[in-house]
Amino acid sequence: MNIAIVGTRGIPNQYGGFEQFADILSQALVAKGHQITVYCSANHPYKEQELNGVKLIHKYDPENKIGTVGQFIYDLLCITDAKKRDFDIIYLLGYTSSSIWQRIIYGGKAIVVTNMDGLEWKRNKYSSPVKTFLKYAEKLAVKNSKHLVADSLGIQDYLKTKYKVESTYIPYGSYLFDTPSESELLNFDLKPFGYDILIARFEPENNIELILRAFSMSKTNRQLVLLGDHSRTVFGKEMFKKYGSDKKIRFLGAIYDQTVLNNLRYYSNLYFHGHSVGGTNPSLLEAMGSSALIAYHNNEFNEAIVGSDGFKFSDSATLMHVINNIGKNKYPECIKNNLQKISTIYSWENICNRYEEYFMKII
């Protein structure tokens, strides 16, 4: 098969999310004997034309100069180029800035597949006009894609209910982390299982304020460690102003070193996952694979993944009860069950095999 992957900033992964997915999937498919091309931003620091057998095509990307509009220009250039080439499949990751251009490739030789990602129009950070556009972009993506992929059962149900269309459920993947080292905690002056952790972008829909409020009001002697760049958003700055002086709460900023992140998750008492609008969230799977004990926002996306192997919350009172009463050492079965999910359902090997089968089937 000859497949193009469009919709990321490029590989090797320097960002996370779809970039990590494209990085792992493309190399796995090449190892299976397929031809894979990943479109990359010209701003990506890796400038080579190949990565472990994956062909890379760099396209002009003015987002760093003109903002969000630059994403639309970048996607247009990628899609226009892809149309000229002899691809069997063009796999579009997301739709927010690409769906308006999809008719360019619709009806050509290549089969267009779109990963619908989450419900982008539900994100609180967007204004009403932007939300209206995102709903329109979602509609276009559904209309102009021959095949749709949903990375969660919740998104699959939404597409069937809203648009009366079928989609193929293939979730995100993760790895098992089994080489913990307490020395990774020394730089942060943290003790094993003496802290709780939250790793997220500082956006309202991630329920960060709910978690901060509950933790601040709780009776625990543990600290809450927050990982994420709070300085990038107005909401993040507000949260730091409101809770930054609380001695129980520590804002550590953004950390990208996977070894450090895995150890921080592994040695935490509770891992808070407040995401509420996405599908299968990579950070949640990574936490499960790092033997974290999960406290998650009660919604269909998180419920489908964690279920009874974690602790639900939807308000401060419920979460405070969890913080005050739940110790990681009391719930080894929850951790064991989540590790089992990562080693089977959500293993990258399994996910990449499912994609190969899916692509071959639709061809």
Sequence and secondary structure as in RCSB ss.txt:
>XXXX:A:sequence
MNIAIVGTRGIPNQYGGFEQFADILSQALVAKGHQITVYCSANHPYKEQELNGVKLIHKYDPENKIGTVGQFIYD
LLCITDAKKRDFDIIYLLGYTSSSIWQRIIYGGKAIVVTNMDGLEWKRNKYSSPVKTFLKYAEKLAVKNSKHLVA
DSLGIQDYLKTKYKVESTYIPYGSYLFDTPSESELLNFDLKPFGYDILIARFEPENNIELILRAFSMSKTNRQLV
LLGDHSRTVFGKEMFKKYGSDKKIRFLGAIYDQTVLNNLRYYSNLYFHGHSVGGTNPSLLEAMGSSALIAYHNNE
FNEAIVGSDGFKFSDSATLMHVINNIGKNKYPECIKNNLQKISTIYSWENICNRYEEYFMKII
>XXXX:A:secstr
 EEEEESSS SS SS THHHHHHHHHHHHHHTT EEEEEEETTSS   SEETTEEEEEE  THHHHTTHHHHHHH
HHHHHHHHHS  SEEEEE  TTTGGGGGGTTTSSSEEEEE  S GGG TTS HHHHHHHHHHHHHHHHH SEEEE
SSHHHHHHHHHHH    EE    B       GGGGGGGT  TTSEEEEE  S GGGTHHHHHHHHHHS   SEEE
EES GGGSHHHHHHHHHHTT TTEEEEE    HHHHHHHHHT S EEE   S SS HHHHHHHHTT  EEEE SH
HHHHHHGGGSEEESSHHHHHHHHHH  GGG HHHHHHHHHHHHTTTBHHHHHHHHHHHHHHH 
